[in-house]
């Protein structure tokens, strides 16, 4: 009887154990969300009278390095960057200093997000190792923000640098020398803080450093600078606006593009370039136009038999002679095309583009008619540099227009005239568009440029106001617009970037804080306080 009872108990225990096994699954436990912890460092963090070449950092778990070359910021910068090992996972890191350390200087190694735990990648965020080659640690700091001078989006990985304004300081130091102190906004911040600096007067600049050399290269880098010296200690929150300088004007060697045209690359502003083209002692008439969508210009000339031509290019302080070999090539010929086809939007101007530069216009051989064949009054305006002919007229809604050019209406630089040309266009109903009235308050000064852009910053509509705080955009295609106001300091009707050596900041830009929704057949009335 006892044996039967024992067997019965064993069966019950077996069944219970199976049931228990079925009710649960083996898991890996909760996900690790904790960052690594520094257990020890040799020498100790914040050491003084430092004179070592090797630093050891010991952690409580295995760590790995990620993007160490981008994330690690050493201030002051070293001529020979330190080496951080190992590349694989380990419980300790070794920093090998390869540069000669400056005396009585506080050094800061900011690792950003580069030290992570090996399993989950949790970063030891903004870990800093600090030491001083002198008897104390410099402990002062400054802070601020970075923004773009024109656009709403701001660059990442921006170097923010301090140059000591001592007896050796010159404005050109940012082109030649590394800064005294540096930090970086890394990949997600628009704020900065430079720590462990000593009291003094400094130049504060921010550079989107494409060459990663801690120097400002105007050809490739964007810069922002504080106009006045920064005195440390300071509690001010400094704002730096990044811009790309307009390069000093210069041209590259011209080359032949056609039998009657040279092309010439340039840097800077191409307006008002003067060109003298010569074949020996003979001066050849020329015209200069913009090559569309490129930093190049066309130099048009009358075809000439020559093995080479000499060209003198000048603008302001720039003067340079070139010799260009001439080959027998096909000539560019007159061709007229319309920028718009089909629908002509209410805010657009009907524009013709010419493949060769135009020099003569006979309005008696041009006509504009509506769908009832009634003549419509128009004026024309030619932009010689852009090779574009604008036809201005009052557009009526839901209308059809035909613009006709009879032979000889247009004559180009080579005395070639057009054949008969006809261009058709239509307009939409006013109910297909929206209108926006802006009531600007606390306008600091006039004139102003008011721009509507898309989310990516492409300008969709522009109005210019010389004295009126009420700005009206009529006939807008439905869209969600970003709004910005530009103070046009030099009254040239375009936004101008700053210049470091001239100590000139970019023209101020103020954004409306949210998108404006303009819908078809809507009238939007919006206040915008520029003083906030």
Secondary structure, DSSP 4 states (H G I P E B T S, - for coil): -HHHHHHHHHHHHHHHHHHHHHH------SPP-PPP-EEEEESPTTBSS---SEEEEEEEEEEEE-SHHHH-EEESPPSS--EEE-SS-EEEEEEE--SPPPTT-EEEEE-TT-EEETTT--B-TT-EEEEESSSS---EEEEEEEEESSSSS--SS-EEEEEE-STT--TTHHHHS--SEEEE-TTT-SEEEEEEE-SEEEEEEEEE-TT-SSS--TTT-EEEE-SSPEEES---EEEEEEBPPPPPPEEPPPEEEETTEEEEEEES--TT-EEEEEETTEEEPEEEEEPTTSSEEEEEE-----SEEEEEEEETTEEEEEEEE----PPP---EEES--EE--TT--EEEEESS-EEEE-GGGEEEEETT--B---EEEEETTTTEEEEE-PPPTT-EEEEEE-TTSEEETTS-B---EEEEEE---GGGEEEEEEEEES--SS-EEEEEE-TT--EEEEEEESS-SEEEEEEEESEEEEEEEEE-TT-SSS----BTTTTBPPPPEEE-SS-EEE-TT-EEEEEEETT-
